[in-house]
Amino acid sequence: MSGFPIDLQHVAIYLRKSRADLEAEARGEGETLSKHRKALLEMAAKYRYNIRAIFEEIVTGESIAVRPEVQRLLSDVEKGLYEAVLCMDMDRLGRGDQIDQGIIAATFKYSETLIITPRKMYDLQNELDEEWTEFEQFLARREYKIIARRLARGRRMAAQEGKNVGRIPYGYSRGDDLHLIPDLETAPIVRQIFELRAQGMGRYGIAHWLDDHHIAPPAGTGIRKAWESVTVKDIINNETYLGRIIFGQFKYVKNPNGGKRKVRLPRDQWIIVENAHPPIIEQELWDRAHAMQDTMSAHHTKDYSLKNALAGLIRCGNCGKIMVRRNHQNRSKNMLLCNTHRCNTRIGRYEDVEATVLAQLEALSRALPKQDRKNDRKSTEQDQAGLIERRIKGITEEIANLEKQRESLHDFLERGVYTIEVFMERSQNIGERLDVAKKELSEVQAELEGQEQARFQREKLLPAIANVVKQYKKTKDIEAKNKLLKSVLREVRYYRPKEWSLEKSFELELFLRI
């Protein structure tokens, strides 16, 4: 059988489109992933592979960092979930830089997972296969660089001609010649934003004004489907509305971990094309809006030192967003509030919330030992050994039955009883049921051990909580207080809906790190 292994029981398929595939599809040559999936499933049937998962990537980026499916695949491979991964070619897995290629090679090598293509099998435990893989990855990387340079050159030339080759700014549409055209519905909204800013309204105020007037925000602004201050800021700072095309403000620099960070370039290195398209606002309005922005910024010298011991911990019980502390000079106490526009949560006094968190932690450290002893007494009264043994026996019998069903799948496929599609469906179904059964078996076997572990965690957490309360009262360092709270708390939920009377205080829900 051409040197390919047979009867592998844990195999995954990885499919990814390349730029060449996208071009072929545009020429009407058919959908790439469907063709590749069919070819690899036929190969799996031929060699009797049990397909446990299919990963389909539609992102064409070079880096692992922007390809979620290959990240999931590598995570599963690292855990040893598969004996082999089927793909059409080696460069489908990745042809990024040497760091990405090294990550892929190391993951498959040290997990002893095979890479199988219709043309060749790669066992990276084998020195010759490893060297051949490195050579193929080098060729793929070189090809990618040539394509990337060609695309970058084309985008740069288009920008120099005044064409929009990036995201279409809010307020514009893009014509067939790639030049921007003011949108009749949203262009007046852009102008209104600049007018409000020039009149002295802040970014938060403008966002609230737009929401109050039921104006839909730009697509992709977040899960709230509402205007955000950062969206307003981006519009006010976008020179596209003056009729300019600006290209090349940033470059991407590789990080040692394989990711990228965006670096802003000096303005003299940008491509700036004046009168590239009709402007939405004139220079005079731009200057007035930015003069107001500069004036407001000059009056606010920010102190970035931490002043909220609950920072990153306390969330609104209504919308789930992190709450913020606000300093009120005319009040004896500071405020804790939710910034979500029209959220139903009433503000609270920061110092009162902080004191309540500390008091609840202190009460919890005293109450938990009693609950622990109660649980211990209950555990000793109930003998669960017989119940757990019966559960283990039943699950074991179910696993054995599923294993027999899985062995018969290939016979049905070879005799023509199953088509490839039915074979794949049944294979995945049995695989999923096996996963569930084995997971349940593992959970039952670990149940008693888990009970002991939970008790150990409680015993370990108790002195930690007591120590946090003690140390918290001793220090005035806000950052130290924040770290102390985060060592025992995952989250604090704040509840005080506006339906409650002003006399009724807030309620808190503490989530411990247990």
C-alpha positions in Angstrom: 0.0 0.0 0.0 2.7 2.5 -1.1 4.2 2.7 2.4 1.2 4.3 4.0 0.1 3.0 7.4 -3.3 1.3 7.7 -6.0 1.0 10.3 -5.2 4.2 12.2 -7.9 4.9 14.7 -7.3 8.6 15.6 -6.8 10.7 12.4 -7.7 14.3 11.7 -8.1 16.1 8.4 -6.8 19.7 7.9 -8.1 21.8 4.9 -7.0 25.3 4.0 -7.5 27.6 1.0 -4.6 29.3 -0.6 -4.6 32.5 -2.6 -4.1 30.3 -5.7 -7.3 28.4 -4.7 -9.2 31.7 -4.5 -8.1 32.7 -7.9 -9.0 29.3 -9.3 -12.5 29.5 -7.8 -12.9 32.9 -9.4 -12.2 31.3 -12.7 -15.0 28.8 -12.1 -12.9 25.8 -11.3 -15.0 24.7 -8.3 -15.0 25.0 -4.5 -11.5 24.0 -3.2 -12.3 22.7 0.2 -15.0 20.4 -1.1 -12.6 18.8 -3.6 -9.8 18.4 -1.1 -12.2 17.0 1.5 -13.5 14.4 -1.0 -9.9 13.4 -1.9 -8.8 13.0 1.7 -11.9 11.0 2.7 -11.3 8.6 -0.2 -7.8 8.2 1.0 -9.0 7.6 4.6 -11.4 4.9 3.3 -8.7 3.2 1.2 -6.4 2.9 4.2 -9.2 2.4 6.8 -8.5 5.5 8.8 -11.0 6.5 11.5 -11.5 10.3 11.0 -12.0 12.0 14.4 -12.1 15.6 13.3 -12.0 17.9 10.3 -10.4 21.4 10.5 -11.4 23.7 7.7 -9.5 27.0 7.4 -10.7 29.8 5.2 -8.0 32.3 6.3 -5.1 32.7 3.9 -2.7 34.5 6.2 0.8 33.2 6.5 1.1 33.3 10.3 -0.2 30.8 12.8 -1.4 33.7 14.9 -4.2 34.6 12.4 -5.3 31.1 11.7 -7.6 29.8 14.5 -8.1 26.3 13.0 -4.5 25.5 12.7 -4.1 26.7 16.3 -6.8 24.3 17.4 -5.2 21.5 15.4 -1.7 22.1 16.8 -3.2 22.2 20.4 -4.8 18.8 19.8 -1.7 17.3 18.2 0.4 18.5 21.1 -2.0 16.7 23.5 -1.4 13.5 21.5 -5.1 13.2 20.3 -4.2 12.0 16.8 -1.9 9.4 15.3 -1.8 11.2 12.0 -3.1 14.4 10.2 -4.2 14.2 6.6 -3.7 17.3 4.4 -3.2 17.9 0.7 0.3 19.3 0.9 2.8 20.1 3.6 2.5 23.9 2.9 -1.2 23.7 3.7 -0.2 23.4 7.3 2.0 26.5 7.1 4.5 28.3 5.1 5.1 31.2 7.4 8.4 32.3 8.8 11.0 30.0 10.4 9.4 30.4 13.9 6.0 29.2 12.6 7.6 26.4 10.7 9.6 25.4 13.7 6.5 25.3 15.9 4.7 23.1 13.4 7.6 20.7 13.0 8.3 20.5 16.7 4.7 19.9 17.6 4.4 17.0 15.2 7.8 15.6 16.0 7.6 15.4 19.8 4.0 14.2 19.8 5.0 11.5 17.3 2.1 12.4 15.0 2.4 11.6 11.3 1.7 14.0 8.5 0.1 12.2 5.5 -0.5 13.7 2.1 -1.8 11.9 -1.0 1.8 12.0 -2.3 3.9 11.2 0.7 3.9 10.4 4.4 6.1 12.4 6.7 7.4 10.9 10.0 9.4 13.6 11.7 11.0 11.0 14.0 12.8 9.9 10.8 15.8 12.1 10.1 15.4 11.9 6.3 11.7 12.9 6.5 12.6 15.8 8.8 15.2 17.1 6.4 12.9 16.8 3.4 10.1 18.6 5.3 12.5 21.5 6.1 13.4 21.7 2.4 9.8 21.8 1.3 8.9 24.4 3.9 11.8 26.5 2.6 10.5 26.4 -1.0 6.9 27.2 0.2 8.2 30.1 2.2 10.1 31.5 -0.7 7.0 31.2 -3.0 4.9 33.0 -0.3 7.3 35.9 -0.1 7.2 36.4 -3.9 3.4 36.5 -3.8 3.3 38.8 -0.8 5.8 41.3 -2.4 3.7 41.3 -5.6 0.5 42.0 -3.7 2.1 44.7 -1.5 3.5 46.4 -4.6 0.0 46.4 -6.3 -1.7 47.9 -3.2 1.0 50.6 -3.0 0.6 51.5 -6.7 -3.2 51.6 -6.3 -2.9 54.0 -3.3 -0.6 56.3 -5.3 -3.4 56.5 -7.9 -5.8 57.7 -5.1 -7.7 54.4 -4.9 -8.9 52.9 -1.6 -7.4 49.4 -1.1 -8.2 49.0 2.6 -11.3 49.1 4.8 -14.0 51.4 3.5 -14.4 54.3 5.9 -17.8 55.0 7.5 -19.5 57.6 5.4 -18.2 56.4 2.1 -18.9 53.6 -0.5 -16.4 52.4 -3.0 -16.9 52.6 -6.8 -15.9 50.0 -9.4 -12.7 52.0 -10.0 -11.8 51.7 -6.3 -12.2 55.4 -5.6 -14.4 56.5 -2.6 -17.8 58.0 -3.1 -19.7 59.8 -0.2 -22.6 57.7 1.0 -25.8 59.6 1.0 -27.1 58.2 4.3 -23.9 58.1 6.4 -21.8 61.0 5.1 -24.1 63.6 6.8 -23.6 61.7 10.1 -19.9 62.0 9.8 -20.3 65.8 9.3 -22.6 65.9 12.3 -19.9 64.2 14.5 -17.4 66.9 13.5 -19.9 69.7 14.1 -20.7 68.3 17.6 -17.0 68.1 18.4 -16.3 71.6 17.2 -19.1 72.8 19.5 -17.3 71.3 22.5 -19.1 68.0 23.0 -16.9 65.2 24.2 -16.5 61.8 22.6 -18.7 60.0 25.1 -21.3 62.7 24.7 -21.3 62.4 20.9 -21.7 58.6 21.2 -24.6 59.0 23.5 -26.2 61.7 21.3 -26.0 59.3 18.3 -27.5 56.4 20.2 -30.3 58.7 21.5 -31.1 59.7 17.9 -31.3 56.0 16.9 -28.4 56.3 14.5 -26.9 52.9 13.7 -23.2 52.6 14.4 -20.6 51.4 11.8 -20.7 47.6 11.1 -18.4 45.6 13.3 -18.3 48.1 16.3 -18.9 45.4 18.9 -21.4 43.2 20.5 -23.4 46.1 22.0 -24.4 47.4 18.5 -24.1 50.9 19.9 -21.7 53.8 19.4 -18.5 53.8 21.4 -16.2 56.7 22.2 -13.3 55.0 20.4 -15.4 54.8 17.2 -16.1 58.6 17.5 -12.4 59.2 18.1 -11.3 57.2 15.0 -13.8 59.1 12.8 -12.6 62.5 14.1 -8.9 61.6 13.4 -9.5 60.1 10.0 -8.1 62.4 7.3 -9.9 60.5 4.6 -12.9 62.8 5.2 -10.8 65.7 3.8 -10.6 64.0 0.5 -7.2 62.4 1.0 -6.0 58.8 0.5 -3.4 57.9 3.1 -1.5 54.6 2.9 1.4 53.1 4.7 1.0 54.7 8.2 2.0 51.4 9.9 4.2 48.4 9.4 4.1 45.1 11.2 7.0 43.8 13.1 7.4 40.2 14.1 7.5 39.3 17.8 9.7 36.5 19.1 6.6 34.5 20.0 5.6 34.4 16.3 2.9 37.2 16.5 3.0 40.7 15.1 2.8 44.2 16.5 1.8 47.3 14.6 4.3 50.2 14.5 3.4 53.7 13.4 5.7 55.2 10.8 6.8 58.8 10.5 4.4 60.9 8.4 7.0 61.6 5.8 7.1 57.9 4.9 3.3 57.8 4.2 1.7 57.9 0.8 -0.6 60.9 0.9 -2.7 61.7 -2.2 -4.7 65.0 -2.1 -8.1 65.3 -3.8 -8.4 61.6 -4.3 -12.1 61.6 -3.8 -14.9 64.1 -2.8 -14.4 65.3 0.8 -17.2 65.0 3.4 -15.8 67.9 5.5 -13.8 71.0 4.8 -10.4 71.9 6.4 -12.0 74.7 8.4 -14.4 72.3 10.2 -11.5 69.8 10.7 -9.4 72.5 12.3 -12.2 73.7 14.6 -13.0 70.1 15.8 -9.3 69.4 16.5 -8.7 72.7 18.1 -11.4 71.8 20.6 -9.9 68.4 21.1 -6.4 69.8 21.7 -7.9 72.4 24.2 -9.7 69.7 26.2 -6.6 67.4 26.2 -4.4 70.3 27.5 -6.7 70.7 30.6 -6.5 67.1 31.6 -3.1 65.9 32.7 -3.6 62.2 33.4 -2.3 60.4 36.4 -1.9 56.7 35.3 -1.1 55.3 38.8 -3.6 52.7 40.0 -6.3 54.1 42.3 -8.8 51.3 42.2 -8.1 48.2 44.4 -10.9 46.5 42.6 -9.5 47.2 39.1 -10.1 44.3 36.7 -12.2 42.4 39.3 -15.6 44.1 39.7 -18.2 43.7 37.0 -21.7 45.1 36.5 -24.2 42.5 37.4 -26.5 43.7 34.6 -24.3 44.0 31.5 -21.2 42.2 32.7 -18.7 45.0 31.8 -15.8 46.0 34.1 -16.9 48.9 36.3 -14.7 51.9 36.8 -13.9 54.2 39.7 -14.5 58.0 39.3 -13.0 60.7 41.5 -15.5 63.3 42.7 -13.8 66.2 44.4 -17.0 67.7 45.8 -18.0 64.4 47.5 -16.6 62.7 50.5 -16.5 59.4 48.7 -15.6 58.3 45.2 -18.0 56.6 42.8 -18.1 53.2 41.2 -20.0 53.1 38.0 -20.8 51.2 34.8 -19.8 53.0 31.6 -22.3 51.2 29.4 -24.7 53.7 27.9 -28.3 53.2 29.3 -27.2 50.4 31.6 -29.7 49.7 34.3 -27.2 49.7 37.1 -27.1 52.5 39.6 -23.7 53.9 40.8 -22.3 53.0 44.2 -19.8 54.5 46.6 -16.4 53.0 45.8 -15.2 53.0 49.5 -18.4 51.2 50.6 -18.0 48.5 47.9 -14.3 48.0 48.8 -15.2 47.7 52.5 -18.0 45.2 51.8 -15.7 43.0 49.6 -13.2 42.9 52.5 -15.9 42.1 55.1 -17.3 39.3 53.0 -13.9 37.8 52.5 -13.3 37.9 56.3 -16.8 36.4 57.0 -16.1 33.7 54.4 -12.8 32.7 56.0 -14.7 32.1 59.2 -17.7 30.3 57.7 -15.9 27.9 55.4 -14.5 25.6 58.1 -18.0 24.9 59.4 -19.3 24.1 56.0 -16.2 21.9 55.4 -16.9 19.9 58.5 -20.6 19.5 57.5 -19.5 18.2 54.1 -17.1 15.8 55.8 -19.9 14.4 58.0 -22.2 14.0 55.0 -19.5 12.2 53.0 -18.8 9.7 55.8 -22.5 8.9 56.2 -22.9 8.0 52.5 -21.0 5.1 51.1 -20.8 5.8 47.3 -18.3 3.1 46.4 -20.9 0.6 45.2 -22.7 3.2 43.0 -19.4 4.3 41.4 -18.4 0.7 40.6 -21.7 0.0 38.9 -21.3 3.2 36.8 -17.8 2.2 35.8 -19.0 -1.3 34.7 -21.8 0.1 32.6 -19.6 2.7 30.9 -16.9 0.0 30.2 -19.4 -2.2 28.5 -20.7 0.7 26.4 -17.1 1.5 25.2 -16.5 -2.2 24.2 -19.7 -2.2 22.2 -18.8 1.1 20.4 -15.3 -0.3 19.6 -17.0 -3.3 17.8 -19.2 -0.9 15.8 -16.2 1.1 14.8 -14.4 -2.0 13.5 -17.3 -2.9 11.3 -17.5 0.5 9.5 -14.7 -0.2 7.1 -16.2 -3.6 6.1 -19.5 -1.8 5.2 -17.6 0.8 3.2 -15.6 -1.8 1.2 -18.8 -3.8 0.5 -20.5 -0.7 -0.8 -23.1 -0.6 2.0 -21.9 2.8 3.0 -21.0 5.7 0.8 -18.1 8.0 1.8 -20.5 10.5 3.2 -22.3 7.9 5.3 -19.0 6.4 6.4 -17.8 9.8 7.5 -21.0 10.6 9.4 -21.0 7.2 11.2 -17.3 7.4 11.9 -17.6 10.9 13.5 -20.8 9.8 15.4 -19.1 6.7 16.9 -16.0 8.7 17.6 -17.9 11.4 19.4 -19.8 8.8 21.5 -16.6 7.1 22.4 -15.1 10.4 23.4 -18.2 11.1 25.6 -18.1 7.6 27.2 -14.3 7.7 27.9 -14.6 11.2 29.3 -17.5 10.0 31.6 -15.4 7.0 32.7 -12.5 9.3 33.5 -14.8 11.7 35.4 -16.3 8.8 37.4 -12.9 7.4 38.3 -11.7 10.8 39.3 -14.8 11.6 41.3 -13.5 10.5 44.7 -10.1 11.9 44.0 -11.8 15.2 42.9 -13.6 15.3 46.2 -10.4 15.0 48.1 -8.8 17.6 45.9 -11.6 20.1 46.4 -11.3 19.6 50.2 -7.6 20.2 49.9 -8.2 23.4 47.9 -10.6 24.7 50.5 -8.1 24.0 53.2 -5.4 25.8 51.2 -7.7 28.7 50.3 -8.8 29.4 53.9 -5.4 30.6 55.3 -4.9 32.4 52.0 -8.1 34.4 52.4 -7.3 35.1 56.1 -3.8 36.3 55.1 -5.2 38.6 52.3 -7.5 40.3 54.8 -4.7 40.7 57.3 -2.2 42.1 54.7 -4.8 44.3 53.0 -5.5 46.2 56.2 -1.8 46.8 56.8 -0.9 48.4 53.4 -1.9 51.6 51.7 -0.4 50.6 48.3 -3.3 50.3 45.9 -1.4 48.0 43.5 -0.5 45.7 46.4 -4.1 45.6 47.5 -5.2 44.8 43.9 -2.8 41.9 43.7 -3.9 40.6 47.1 -7.5 40.5 46.0 -6.7 38.9 42.7 -4.8 36.1 44.4 -8.1 34.8 46.0 -10.8 36.3 43.7 -11.6 35.7 40.1 -14.4 38.2 39.9 -16.9 40.3 41.9 -20.4 41.0 40.6 -22.1 44.3 41.6 -25.9 44.4 41.7 -27.9 47.6 42.1 -30.7 48.0 39.5 -32.4 51.4 39.2 -35.7 49.7 40.2 -34.4 49.5 43.7 -35.1 52.4 46.0 -32.3 54.8 46.8 -32.3 53.6 50.3 -31.5 50.0 49.3 -27.8 49.4 49.0 -25.9 47.3 46.5 -25.4 43.5 46.6 -22.1 41.7 45.7 -21.4 38.2 44.5 -17.8 36.9 45.0 -16.2 34.3 42.8 -13.2 32.6 44.5 -10.2 31.0 42.9 -11.1 27.5 43.9 
